Amino acid sequence: MSTPFLQSDSSENRETNLRLSHRFDEVGFSEIVKIRNRVMELKAEGKEIFQFEGGEPCLNTPDHVKQAAIKALDENKTRYAPSSGIPPLIQSIVKKLQKQNHIMAESNHVLVENGGMQGLYGAFNSVLDPGDEVLLFSPHWTPTRDLIHMSGGKAVCVNTIEARHRGIKSCLENHRTTATRVILLNTPQNPTGIVFTRDEIQEVADFAQQHDLIVIADEAYEDLVYTGEHISIASLPGMFERTISVYTLSKSYAMTGWRIGYAVAPEPFITGLQKSTLYSSNGVSTPTQWAALAALKEPSDFKEIALEGYRLRRSLLVDGLNLLGLKCDPPPAGAFYAFPEISKLGTSSSQVARQLLDEAHIATVPGIVFGAEGEGHLRFSFSVAPELIERGLEALSTYMRNLT
């Protein structure tokens, strides 16, 4: 007699269960991917596109790094590596952290990751419970918010410009609730190029200690600083024990496609990071780790040459944008992006970006992609050839003349 009821209930459950986890409700796909798809469409039509939308070095991976990978393959270093990373690489990372970042980490505090992205995912996944809030300086690198939500947390944006003007601690306090557990600190910042000063980072540290918060430090652009200095918050007194620091070789050594980075943290966080890596990728490609070892260990002037090249490109792009009335003031202190104000072109950054791409064939990223605080701006990467910057500025000048 009860069979029809049971069959109906089972059918309803099957329909209800055919859905994604609610963790993905607030997780989207990157707007930058959509822009790149449009760029490919226009290129397929034979159009020349001035591409400023990218987020990776224009330089090639250093030859000695590539040769190290080839050598590893020739020597059959292709088997599973320890899930935390090969010991020589970890030792080299420890030396680098102590010398460059002034973080007195030991080998048991280091985990090799598949790029900075996996490090950030592991960090949020390790410390966030459902409903925990993360204070996120904004404009922010787009995936950060999605990583937080995918880990069950909630991103709470803190306007970077306002915080630097009114006081870091004051603005953080205005956004803190009883659910706040983490502060995400990205310096140099993507997309603005802001480099937080030592005093500002100390304010973040004081606030974290006062309220017993964890700090996740995204230091992807640590080697690309033109004004000021890069400070690792974990190096400040009382901060190593409450900080997860995430690094990548992508920007420093032009190794974006290699997918190699590392995370640094004490217990209990390092155990969480290790579990997250173990049960997602089981570690990092073995030949890639030997290439990373060469990047960190072998003498090279690659970073110095690259920094000077970016400095020249920065001046070329920023000066050109300022002359066109698209203000970049002050110029970016780090990373390789300009983030000009675009009121001369329109009010909606998404609309302006679409028009620039479709009508002038200039690819940029709308500021709204980086949070509400980014509206009214476009992100231009100057990690492109100087000739492209010059010709792109000419195309932009022509486009703006035709608007009037």
GINOR-V907721 format. One record per helix or strand. SS is the DSSP state (h for helix, s for strand). FROM is the first residue (numbers start at 1). LEN is the number of residues. If there is no record, write none. Layout:
ss=SS from=FROM len=LEN
ss=SS from=FROM len=LEN
//
This chain:
ss=h from=3 len=15
ss=h from=22 len=3
ss=h from=31 len=14
ss=s from=50 len=2
ss=h from=63 len=12
ss=h from=87 len=15
ss=h from=107 len=3
ss=s from=110 len=4
ss=h from=115 len=13
ss=s from=133 len=6
ss=h from=142 len=9
ss=s from=154 len=6
ss=h from=160 len=7
ss=h from=168 len=8
ss=s from=180 len=7
ss=h from=198 len=13
ss=s from=214 len=5
ss=s from=225 len=1
ss=h from=233 len=3
ss=h from=240 len=3
ss=s from=243 len=6
ss=h from=256 len=3
ss=s from=261 len=4
ss=h from=269 len=10
ss=h from=286 len=12
ss=h from=302 len=22
ss=s from=334 len=1
ss=s from=337 len=2
ss=s from=341 len=1
ss=h from=349 len=12
ss=s from=362 len=2
ss=s from=365 len=2
ss=h from=367 len=4
ss=h from=372 len=3
ss=s from=377 len=5
ss=h from=386 len=18
//
